[in-house]
Amino acid sequence: MSKVLSPYVNRDLSWIEFNRRVLEEAQDPSTPLLDRAKFLAIVSSNLDEFMSVRMAGIQDQLKAGYTKMDFTGYTPQGLWKRLLKRTGQMVTEQYRTYREVMRGLAKENIHIRDMEDLNASQQGAMEDYFRKIVFPVLTPMAVDQSRPFPLLRTKELYLAVLLQEPDADEDAEPYFAIVQVPSILPRCVPVPAHGNSKKQEFVLLEDIIQTFIQNLFSGYKLTAVDPFRLTRNADLTLNEEGAEDLLEEIEKELRRRRWGMPVRLEIEEGFHPYALDLLREELEIEDHVVPIGGPLDLSFLMRFTGVLKGREDLRYPKLEPEYPRELEEHELIFDTIRERDVLLHHPYESFEPLTEFVQQAAEDPQVLAVKMTLYRVSGKSEIVQALAAAAESGKQVTVVVELKARFDEERNIAWARQLEKAGCHVVYGLVGLKTHAKILLVVRREEDQLRRYVHVGTGNYNDSTAKAYTDIGLFTSHPVIGADASALFNEVTGYSSPYEWQAFGVAPSDLMEKLFRLIDREREHAEAGRGGYIAAKMNSLSNQEMIDKLYEASRSGVRIDLIVRGVCCLRPGVPGLSENIRVVSIVDRFLEHSRLLYVRNAGEEQVYLSSADWMTRNLTRRIELMCPVFDPNLRESLISIIRLQLSDNVKARELKSTGGYERVLPAEDEQLLRSQFEAERNRIWKKEEDEKGAKIRV
């Protein structure tokens, strides 16, 4: 008998499928070589986060003796074993792809060499680099009775060194030491070209150190030098209720994160068994040791591709974001927004209007107040500088900084301190809730009245990620949205009784309830013979109640199209349950990040943009925002984006009832359509066209 499938796909196994789709982009011969290398780096970074958060959480359950099944039918023990196998297979496939990409780059005269492959003059140059630059930074850490095993940092690269005294017997127990490969130095070191060669050659830093490491241990004989890397539990465990100063409490937790419980040990193939046994014992790692057939931590490829100059032929053509035409009509952005709402579609359109909007608010004497949420910002954020300037000019500036944005905590702490020094009122959100909503409110005095100008977005106020993530932003001065925006900030920054939202859906108060009402209304339309249709785009779908609500609508005849980039626990195409639901995922050059909802409503269409994925954490443990788009032309623009992505037959994969994904292929007489390329070429979100007008060859 065949096993009966659970109605739900396990979240972590679904994530593995997502990272496999990222790996497929590295494997795709049509992807430019240097971008294939970037995708390999992303696979590694994704796996690191998965190990340090999701696998760490399962490990905690195992240590606590937790045996209960989750709603997808997995116990922690069963899931741990399944994930070890699946991630192991992925790493093997990743390094097979790495070797293939390196062979391709070698044909383009780009090489990462082994030290032994360099000629004498090149080896001399590397020895000189080691003595002048590397050697002074290195610190050997011996392990013996007087020197205990050192605390090893998470995700840092180390060398395990075995040594013998020159006259020692071969069977004598070796000495053991650890050397950290300094992350402050470039991982890829350029090798001087030989003569007039056009080759660009590099050597990995750890290879240089291994070659000349004898200089650190004079008087001893080297037995083995092997690279290894440790991943620790990186989940913050905060007692927010008992924290008098949340900022200081998070700073303490960040220091503890470096020494969290070990989750994974990566070693290079051929690692010396004595050194491995010692590491296993000291780190208390049993079954999660991963032998790697290549350089550890391929995330270095992201920087490597960045230092290669003059090889634009090996990358996707550079995208030059356009400045929105609508915002060029007036000198001040306020004047345009007062006349009409404006949509921004990043990265095809520039992020500059957002920066300019805050800068104009800082300089405009008519502006009285600026209020904004900051979740993740870039290293040199002009928006943060403009907020500081606004406060210094005497305006009321309130900034809700989310200190608990995972892996951006340190940067956000720095911004919070800078903003406080400038005179901004900095708020760290509500206890127990992350502030994930993306909203900016400017209050301006105009002709004896106050007018509110609002920007609501699907992505962070981050000029760096706006070049690589697809996101939607809405500028509006609609009074209803402005009133809701003011109420939202009042709830986050002060004491305010529950507010009856006129336009917004806000988590955790009423967003899920509002989504349920919209889905139920489509179900009622379908049951009354008026047809029902829902299309939603998001990063992840894992909340069981939401999935059950969609199943209920599907059984009533509502047709549902979902564009879910990453995790999806809903199982589509199951007879009697979800045969009216289709799920596609698009993984391409840019990270699909926008969250959109379209409900047909028997012809009275409604469209929303949101900061929230349909996950339990977003709907119940975060401050999230869903905002309607009132302008009919802009609604149609967003519907066009959804239709375009649902028509993708180049980079779209469709989720099957088995939990696996298959590429969407064009029909025999159908033209190829790659939604991201189409959006880039034709600015489709600004054009009026029907469902068929988008299709051209790519």
N, C-alpha and C positions, 0 to 999 in steps of 0.2 A: 504493500500500500504506500502511496506517495504521502509525504508529510503535508498536513494541512497548514497553509501559510497563515501567519498572524495577519490581522487586518492592517497592521502597522509595520513600517520598516524601522529597524533600530537606528537611532540617531547617529551613533558612532560608526556603524557600518555604512550608513549613508554618507557620512563625512569621508570615509575611505574612498567611496565611489567618486566623490567630488574631487579629491586630490588626484585620483587616477585620471580624471578628465583634464586636470592641469598638466599632468605628465604626458598625456596624449598630444598636447600642444608642443611639448619638447620633442616628441617623436615624429611629428608631422613634417615630412620633407618640404612641404610648401611654406612652412614657417621659416623666416630668415634665420641664418645660423646663430647670430648673436642673440636673437630673441629666443631661440631654442635654449641657449645657455641660460638666459634669464628665467625661463619657465622651470628649468632644473633647479635654479636657486630658490624659486618660490615654493617648489615641492618640498625642499629641505626646510625652509622657514615654517611652512605650514605644519610639517611633521613635528618640528621642535615644539610649537605651541600645543599641538595635539597631545604630545607626550607629557608636557609639563602641566597641563590642565586636565584634559579628559582622562588620559591613562592614569595620571596621578590620583584623580578622584576615585577611579575604580580600585586602585591599589589601596587607598585609604579604607574603602569598603571591605576589601579582603582582609586587611589587618584587623578590622573591627569585628570580623566574623559575620558580616551581613550576607544573608543568603536569599533574600526576597527577590522575586522576579520583578522586572520593570514591566510597563504596559505593553512592551513589544515581545515579551516572553523570554527575556534573557536574565539569568542570574549573573552577579559579578564574576563568578568563577568561569562560567561558560563564555561570557563576553570577553574576558581577559585573554583566554586561550585563542579565541577566534581572531581577536585583534592582533595578537602577537604573530599569528600565521599570516594574516592579510598584510600587515605593515612590513613583515619580512619579505614577502613576495614583491611588494612595491619597491622596497629599497634595492632588491636584486635587479628589477627592471629599470630602475632609475640609473643605476651605475652602468648597465648595458647601454642605455641611451647616452650616458656621459661619454663613454668610449667612442660611440658612433659620432657624436657631435665633435669630439676632439679630432677624430680622423677627418671630418669635414673641414674643420678650421685649419688643420695641417695643410690641406690642399690649397688653402687660401694664404699660406705662409704665416700662419699664427700658431705658435707652439707653446705648450707647457711642458718643459723638458725635465727629465731626471738629471741630477747632477752628473752622473756617470756618462751621460750623452754629450756633455759639453766638451769643447776642445780645451787645450791647455791654457790659452789666454783667457778664455771665458771663465774657467774654473778659478784662475788667479784673480779675476775681477770679483767673483763671488766670495772668495776667501777674504779679499780686502774689505768687501761690504760687511762680512761677518765680523771682522776684527774691529772695524771703525763704528759700525752702527748697531749690530746685533749683540755682540759679546758684552758690552757694558750694561745692557738691559737685563741680561739673563741672571736668574738666581737658582742655583741647584739646591734642591731640598732633599737632604738625606733622611732616610727612615731607619732608625735603630733604637736601642734601649733608651738613649738619652734624648733622642729627637723623635717625637711622636709623629704619626701619619698626619700630613698637613690637611687643612680644610681646602677642598677643591671647589672652585667656582663652577656654577652651572654654565654649560654650553661653551666653555673655554677649551682650547686645544692644549694637551699636555703630551710629554714624552716620558714613558716609563724606561728607566735606565738600569741595567744590571751590570755590575762591575765585579772584578776579581783582583786580588793582589797579584802582582806579576809572578810570584813564585808559589801561588796557591795550587793545590791539587784540583784536577778537573771536577771532582765530585764535591768539592767544598761548597758550602752554601754561599751564594753570591750576596754582595751588598746591593741595596735597592735605593734608588733616588728618583725624584720627579723633577722635571724641568718644564715650566710653562712656556708655551710658544706665545710671545708677547703680542696681544691683540692690538696694541697701540701702533705696531708697525704693519706695513702693507703685507697681505698674505701672498700676493704675487709680485715677485721681484723681477724687474726687467733685466735681461741679459744683454750686454753690449753686442751690437751686430758684428758679424765677422766680415771684414772687408767692405765691399759694396753690396752685401746681401740685403735683399728687401724683406727678409724674414723678421717678424716680430716674435722674439723668444722670451720666455719667462720661466722662473723656477719658483716653486713653492717655498715659503719661509721655513717650514718644518724640515724640508729636504736639506736646506742649507745648514740648519742647526744640527741635524743628524750627521752630516758629513764632517763637521768641524767640532763636534761636541766633546771630543777628547780634550780640547783646551780647557774645559771646565773640570776635568777629573785627572789632572796630571798625576802620574805615579800609579795609576790603576789601569787595568786592562778591561776594555769594553767587551761584554758578553752579548748584550742585545740592547737595541734602542727602538722602541715601538710607540707609535702615536695612539692616544686614546682620548675620549671625550665623554663627559658625564652630563646627563640631563636630570635636573632636580624638580621637585614639586614647586611650582611657582604660583600657586593659588594663594591670594591674600585671605587671611582669616582675621577679620577685624571685629572687635567688640565696639561697635559704634555707639551703643547706648552708654558705655562706660568711658568713652574717650572724651576727655575735656577739650582737647584740641585735635580735631580730626587730621589736620595737616601733619602735626607731629607724630600722631599714631601711625599714619601711612608711611612716613619716613622711617619709622622703626621697623614696620613690616617689610619694607623694601630691603632693609639690611638683612632681615631674617630670610627673605626669599633666596638670597645667594646661597644659603646653607640648608635649604629645604631637603626633605628625604630624597635619596637617589631613586630615580624611576627607570633610567635606561643607561647602559654603558656601551658606547660604540668603540670598537677596536679595529685596527687594520688587520687584514687577513695575515696569518703567520705570526700572530702575537705570541711571545714567549709564554709557555704554560706556567712557569714559576711566577712570573710577574702577574699573570692573569689570576692565578689562585690568590695571590696576595691582595689584589684589588677587590676581588669578589668578597673576601673575608672582611676587609676594612670597610668597604662600602655597603656590605650586607645586601648584595645584589645576587639573586638566585637565577631566575629564568629569563632575564631580559638583557642579555649580552648579545650585541649585534656585530658580527664580523663584516667588515666593509671591504669590497674589492676595488679600492681606489682612495682618493683623498677624502679624509673625513670632512663633513660639513660643506656641502656644495653651495651653501649660501654665498661663499666668496665669489661665485661667478657673477653676482650682481655688480659688484665693484669692478671685477675684472673686465666685464663688457664696457663699463664706463670709462676705463682708462685707455681703451683702444681708440685711437684717433684716426680719422680719415678713412674709416671703413663703413661709410653710410650705405654702401652697396650690400652690406650684410645685415641690415636692420630694416624694420618697417620704415617707410618714408615718414619723415618728421611731420607731425600734425601741428599746424599753426592755428590755434583757436581764433575764431572770428569775434570781433566786438559786436554785440547785438545792435542791429541797425536802429531799433526802436529807441535805444538809449542815446543815440547820437543827435536826436532831434532838439534837445535842449542842453544848455550848459550844466544845469543842475539835474541830477537824477530825480530829485523830488518832483520837479515839474512834469516829467514824463509819467511817473507813477500816479500823480494826482489825476492825470487824464485817462490812464488805462493801466490794466494789469500787464505785467511782462513776465514771460517764462525764460529761464536760462537752462540750457542743456549742456552740461559739462561732459567730456572735455572738448566737445566740438565748438562750444562757445567759451569765451574767456571768463576767468574768475575775477578779472580786474574790476568789473562793475561793483562787486561786493566790497572790495577794498576801497574803491573810490566813494562808495556810499557812506562807509563809516568815516572816511577822511573828510568828506563834505559835511557830515553831521558834526564832526569835531570842530570844523572851522566856521560853520554857519551860526551867526549870532541869534537866529530865530529858533534854533534847536535848544530845547530845555533838558531833555533826558535821552539817554541811550541805554537800552537793556539788551543783554545778549547771553546766550548759552555757549559755552566752549567745551567740547568733548575731546577732540584731538586737533591740535594746531601744528603748523610746521615749525622748523627750527628757528626761522627768522621771520616771524609773522608780522606783516605790515598792519594787519587788523589789530593785533594786540597793541602795537605802537600807537595806532590811531585812537584806540580806546583810552590809552594813557594820556594822550594829548587832549582828548575831550575832557577828561577829569581835571587835568591841569588848567584848562581854560575856564573852569568853574561849573561845568555842566554836571548834572546828576548822572553818574555812570554806574550801572549795576551789572556785574558779570557773574553768572553762575558757572563756576569752574568745576568740572567733574574730576575730582582727584583720583577716583577709582577706575579710570579708563585703563583697562589692562595693558601693561607694558608701556604706557605713556604717563605713568604716575609721576616719575621724576621730572619730566618736562613740564607737566601741568603744575607741579609744585613751584617750579621756577617762575612760570608765568603768573601764578597767583601772587607770589611775593612781589614781583615787579609791578603788577597792577595795584596792589595795596599801597605800595610806596608812592604811586602816582596820584593816589586819592580816590581810586575806584572802590565802590562797595562790593567786596568779593564775598560770594556766598558759595558754600560747598554742598549745596543741595540738602535733601531731607534724609534723616536717619533711615537706613535700610533700603534706600532707593537710589539707583544711579540716574542721573539726569542725562538722558540720551536724546531729548528733543532738540531740533535744530531751528532756532528762531532768533530773530533780531528785530527789536522794536525801537523806533525813533519817534519821539514826541516833539512836535514843532508848532510854534505859535504862528498863525496865519490869519490876518484880518480879524482880530479880536476873538479868535477861536483856536482851539487846539486840534491838530490833526495828527493821527497816528499813521506812520508808515511802517510796513511789516515786510520782512523777508522770512519765508518758511522754506526749508530745504529737506532733501532726503539724505544729504551727506554732510560731512564735517566742514567747518569753516577753515579749510586747510588748502592753501594754494598749491602745495606739492601734490597731494593726492587728487586734487581737481584736474590734474593733467593726465592721470592714469585711471581714474574711476569714472564711470558714467553715473551722473547724478542730475536731479532736477531741482531747480529753485524757482520760487514764485515771489515776485515783488508785487505788493498790493497796498492800496490805501482804503480798501473796503472797510466801512465803519464797523460792520459786524465782526470781521476778522480782527480788526484793531481792538475792539472791546474784549474779545476772548484773549488776545495776546496780553493785554494789561492784567486780566484776571489770572492768567497762568503765572505771570511773574509774581503777582501778589501772593499766590498760594505757595510758591517756592521760597520766596524771601521773607514772608511774614506770617501772621496768623490770619487765616481767612476761612470763613465757613464754606462748605461745599457749594460750588458754582454751577448754575445751569448753563452748560455750554450751548451757545447759539449755533456755532459753525464747527468748532473743533470736536474731535474725539480725543480724549486724553487718558493715557494709562498712568496709574492703575485704576483710576476712578470709573471711567465709563467706556473706554475704547473697545474692549472685548464685547460689551453689551451692544454698542453701536454697530460693530461689525456683524454681530448675530442678527440684529434687526434688519440690516441690509440684505443679508443672505436669506433670512426668512421671507422678506418681501418678494425676492425673486422666486422663492419656492411657491409662494401664494400665486404669483403671476403664472407660473408654469401649471399649477393645479387648476387654475381658472381658464387655461387654454390661451393665455396671452403670451406664452413663451417666457423663458427665464434665461438670463445669460449673465455670467460673472467672469471677468478677466482680472487677474491680480499678478503683480510682479513683485518679487521680494528676494532676499538672500537665503532665508531659511524658513521652513515650516515644520514645527515639531510639537506644537501644543495639541494634546489629545482631544480636548473639548472642541477646538477649532476644526480639527480633522473630522470629528464625528458630525459636526454641523454641516460641513461640506458633503459628507457622505449622505446625510439626510436630504440635502438639496438635490444631489445627484439622483437619488432614488425617486424623487418627485418629478424628474425630467428636466431639471436645470442643467444647461450646458455650461461647463466650467473649464476655462483655460488658465493654467497656472504657469508662470515663468519663474522658476525657483533655481537660482544659480547653484546653491550649495546643498545643505542638508534638507531632505524632504522625507518625512516619516509617513506621509500619505501614500497609499498603494493604489495607483489608478488602474482602470480597466478591469476591475473584478466584477463579474456578472452579479447583478442584484445588489451591488454595493457602490461601485464607482465607475460603471461603464460610461458615464457621461463626463468623466473628468480626464483631461489631458494635461500632462506635466512635461515641460521642456526646460532644459538648462542650456544656457549659452556661455561658453568659455572661449574668449577670444583675446585679441590684443589688449583691450581695456577691461578692467574689472567691472562687471555689471553690478551696480550698487544701489540703483534707485528703487524705491518702493512705491508702487502705483496700484490703485484699485479702480476698476470700471464696472459699474452695474447698469444694465440696459434700462431697467425700470419701465418696461412696456413703452419704450420710445422717449421717455423723459430722462435722458441719460444723465448720470452723475459720475464724476471723476474726482478722485482724492489722491493727494500725495502724502507721504508719511515718512517718519523716521523709524517706524517699528517693523520688525519682522514678526511673523506669526509664531513666536516661540513663547514658552511660559515666562521666561525671564523678562521679555519685552512687554508682555501683556499684564504682568502682575507684580514685577519687582523693579520696574524702571518708570521714570517719567518720560512718556513718549507722546507724540503728537501726530494726529491725522487731520489734514486741512482740505476742505473742498476747493475746487476750482470753479468759480462762478462764471467767468467769461466764456461764452459758448465757443468762440474761435480757439481759445487756449485749450478748452476741453477736447475739441476735435484734434488739436495738435498732439495731445497726449494719447488719445485713442489711436492716432496714426503710428505713434511709437510702439504701442502694444501690438497692433496688427503687423507692423513690420517685423518685430521679433518673432511673432508666432509664425511668420512666413519664412523664416530663416531655414535654408536647406544646405548650408555649408558648415556652420559652426554650432548648430543646435543639436542636442542629443535629447531623445525622448525616454522618459522613465517608463519601464515596463512593469507589469504586475509582479514580476519575479523580484523586483528591487534593483535590477541591473538597468543600464542605459544603452541605447543604440543610437547611432548617428541618424539624423533625419536626412534622407537622400531625395534628390529631386525626382519627380515623375519623369517618364520617358520624354514627354513633350514640354517639360517645365524648365524655365531658365534658372540658372543659379542665382541665389540671393543671399548675400552675406550682410546681415543687418547693420553691423558696425561700419563696414565700408560704405554701405548705402547711406547711412546717416551722415558720415563724414563728407561724402561727395556731393550730396544733394540737399543738405540741411532740410531733410524731409519734415522735421518737426515744425518748420515755419511755412510749409507749403500746403495749399488746399488741394487735396486729391482724394480719389476714392481708393478702395481697398486694393485694386489691381494696378494702380498707377505707379507703384514703387519698384516694379521688377525690371531690372536691367542686368546685363551680364557682369560678373566680377571675375 
